[in-house]
């Protein structure tokens, strides 16, 4: 027979927004947010031809932090958000590379 849990004795879920195991994951959360911010930055600046340096470098660093975050992710929610950041970083990186690359115009 299942025992009822009294509402006052139930532990409050603490930790991060993406942690479904109710434990804090500070490294994973930091990697997730850095990847997401860099992915959005790379994706938006990749739409502009003259911002190719910013979009390609932000995309490259976003890809690297996202891949490193995948090795350390614990929950499915973290992995899903990292994949979204990785995808937008990759699109921004490739658009930046198509518009001039990592060093376009700097070393001529």
C-alpha positions as CSV (number, residue, x, y, z in Angstrom):
1,X,0.0,0.0,0.0
2,X,1.4,3.4,-0.9
3,X,2.0,5.8,1.9
4,X,0.8,9.4,1.6
5,X,3.3,12.1,1.9
6,X,2.3,15.0,4.1
7,X,2.5,18.3,2.2
8,X,4.7,19.9,4.9
9,X,7.2,17.1,4.8
10,X,7.7,17.2,1.1
11,X,11.1,18.8,0.2
12,X,11.0,21.9,-1.9
13,X,12.6,21.6,-5.3
14,X,15.8,23.6,-5.2
15,X,18.4,24.0,-7.8
16,X,18.4,25.3,-11.4
17,X,15.6,25.8,-13.8
18,X,16.8,22.9,-16.0
19,X,17.7,20.5,-13.2
20,X,15.0,17.8,-13.0
21,X,16.8,16.0,-10.3
22,X,16.4,19.0,-7.9
23,X,20.1,19.4,-7.4
24,X,22.1,22.5,-8.3
25,X,24.3,22.3,-11.3
26,X,26.3,25.5,-11.4
27,X,28.9,24.5,-14.0
28,X,26.2,23.1,-16.4
29,X,24.0,26.2,-16.0
30,X,26.9,28.5,-16.7
31,X,27.9,26.6,-19.8
32,X,24.2,26.5,-20.9
33,X,23.8,30.2,-20.6
34,X,27.1,31.1,-22.2
35,X,26.3,28.8,-25.1
36,X,22.8,30.3,-25.4
37,X,23.9,33.9,-25.3
38,X,26.8,33.3,-27.8
39,X,24.4,31.4,-30.1
40,X,21.9,34.2,-30.2
41,X,24.7,36.8,-30.7
42,X,26.2,34.7,-33.5
43,X,22.9,34.1,-35.2
44,X,21.7,37.7,-35.1
45,X,25.1,39.2,-36.2
46,X,25.4,36.5,-38.9
47,X,22.6,38.2,-40.8
48,X,24.7,41.3,-41.3
49,X,27.6,41.2,-43.8
50,X,29.8,43.7,-42.1
51,X,29.7,41.9,-38.7
52,X,31.3,38.7,-39.9
53,X,34.2,38.9,-37.4
54,X,31.8,39.0,-34.4
55,X,29.5,36.3,-35.7
56,X,32.2,33.9,-36.7
57,X,34.1,34.2,-33.4
58,X,31.0,34.2,-31.3
59,X,29.8,31.1,-33.2
60,X,33.1,29.3,-32.8
61,X,33.3,29.9,-29.1
62,X,29.6,29.0,-28.7
63,X,30.2,25.7,-30.5
64,X,33.2,24.9,-28.3
65,X,31.4,25.8,-25.0
66,X,28.3,23.9,-26.1
67,X,30.3,20.8,-26.9
68,X,32.1,21.0,-23.6
69,X,28.7,21.5,-21.9
70,X,27.4,18.3,-23.5
71,X,30.1,16.3,-21.8
72,X,29.1,17.7,-18.4
73,X,25.3,17.9,-18.8
74,X,23.3,15.8,-16.4
75,X,19.7,16.2,-17.3
76,X,17.8,15.9,-20.6
77,X,16.6,19.5,-20.3
78,X,20.2,20.8,-20.1
79,X,21.1,18.7,-23.2
80,X,18.1,20.0,-25.1
81,X,19.0,23.7,-24.3
82,X,22.6,23.1,-25.2
83,X,21.7,21.6,-28.5
84,X,19.6,24.7,-29.3
85,X,22.5,27.0,-28.4
86,X,24.9,24.8,-30.4
87,X,22.6,25.0,-33.5
88,X,22.3,28.7,-33.4
89,X,26.0,29.1,-32.8
90,X,26.7,26.9,-35.8
91,X,24.4,28.8,-38.1
92,X,25.9,32.1,-37.0
93,X,29.4,30.7,-37.4
94,X,28.7,29.4,-40.9
95,X,27.1,32.7,-41.9
96,X,30.1,34.6,-40.5
97,X,32.5,32.3,-42.4
98,X,30.5,32.9,-45.6
99,X,30.6,36.7,-45.2
100,X,34.3,36.9,-44.6
101,X,35.6,34.5,-42.0
102,X,37.5,34.6,-38.8
103,X,40.2,36.9,-40.1
104,X,38.6,38.4,-43.2
105,X,40.2,41.7,-44.1
106,X,42.5,41.7,-41.0
107,X,45.5,39.8,-42.5
108,X,45.6,40.9,-46.1
